[in-house]
Amino acid sequence: MKAFHRFFIAVFLLFYALPFFLQAQTDSFPHAIASVSLMTDEYLVNLVPPSRIAALSLDADNPELSNIVQQARLVQGRVRLDAERLLQINPDLILAPDWADPREIQFLRDRGLKVEVVQTPRTWSQVLGLVVRLGQILKVPDRARRWLASIQRRVSILRQRSADVPLENRPTFLEFNEWGTSMTKGSLWPSILRLAGVRNAAADLQADRWGEAPLSLETLLTLNPDWLVLPSEASLKLFGRASWLSHLRADPVYSQLKAVRQGHVLELPERWKTTTTPYILEAAEVISHAAYPNLP
């Protein structure tokens, strides 16, 4: 009799309770996700299929800022952190960056929308950690693991290229931009240079909360890096600073720089330099090949 009862309970769980459990799991699975920043866009499209994305940010289509222009074409919706528009879309999950207006976030939450605030990574380990965390939030841990594995393969290749180069022999790189600043501590730029296996010429500069350090041409000449990294002409046009490069090149101090005299000047697009996603590997790979052109 007891055996029959156990059998009956097992059958009940299999045919009646299990479907309810699976339905509950499905209900908690975000099906319509809206991302309101380019940072969250770049993680999202690599973790879930387009069918689960209700909207991406307006910057997703900008080829100077976005690393996901092709993937973004598979998603129709576009949105910013606009409460009225988001309420119309009515997604079951909104991904917002930590710099978003907290009043807007609270307004949306008060109206029943689920908002996940995503912290901006400042180090490479935080970038990798965010892949894992979003994999959990979006209920796609396997996709996150596969993405991490592909990232790690690229990192391994980068590290192998410079593994036999002593630290003191590695070239110094310095980023200089149209705002008269250099990215350094507090940004992902130091992580880019470490991944590339080169040294940061601006490591001792005092940076602001965004990882930017004011830098005059005179200080730049004092640092005198082996390589100088400048914004691309397309990026400068985007920010209305198209004439900046010509003014810089006309300055007599600029021509005294070792990097300039040796032709060691790289122009990188904004989408590689300032992203806070695994796409910083694009910048690291270009820098590595510039620094070590004779290595495989």
Secondary structure, DSSP 8 states (H G I E B T S, - for coil): -HHHHHHHHHHHIIIIIHHHHHHHHHHTS--SEEE-SHHHHHHHHHHS-GGGEEEEEGGGG-TTT-S-HHHHTT---EE-S-HHHHHHH--SEEEEETTS-HHHHHHHHHTT--EEEE----SHHHHHHHHHHHHHHTT-HHHHHHHHHHHHHHHHHHHHHHTTS-GGGS-EEEE--TTSEEE-TTSSHHHHHHHHT-EETTTTS---TTSEEE--HHHHHHH--SEEEEE-HHHHHHTT-TTHHHHHHHSHHHHH-HHHHTT-EEEE-HHHHS--STTHHHHHHHHHHHH-TT--
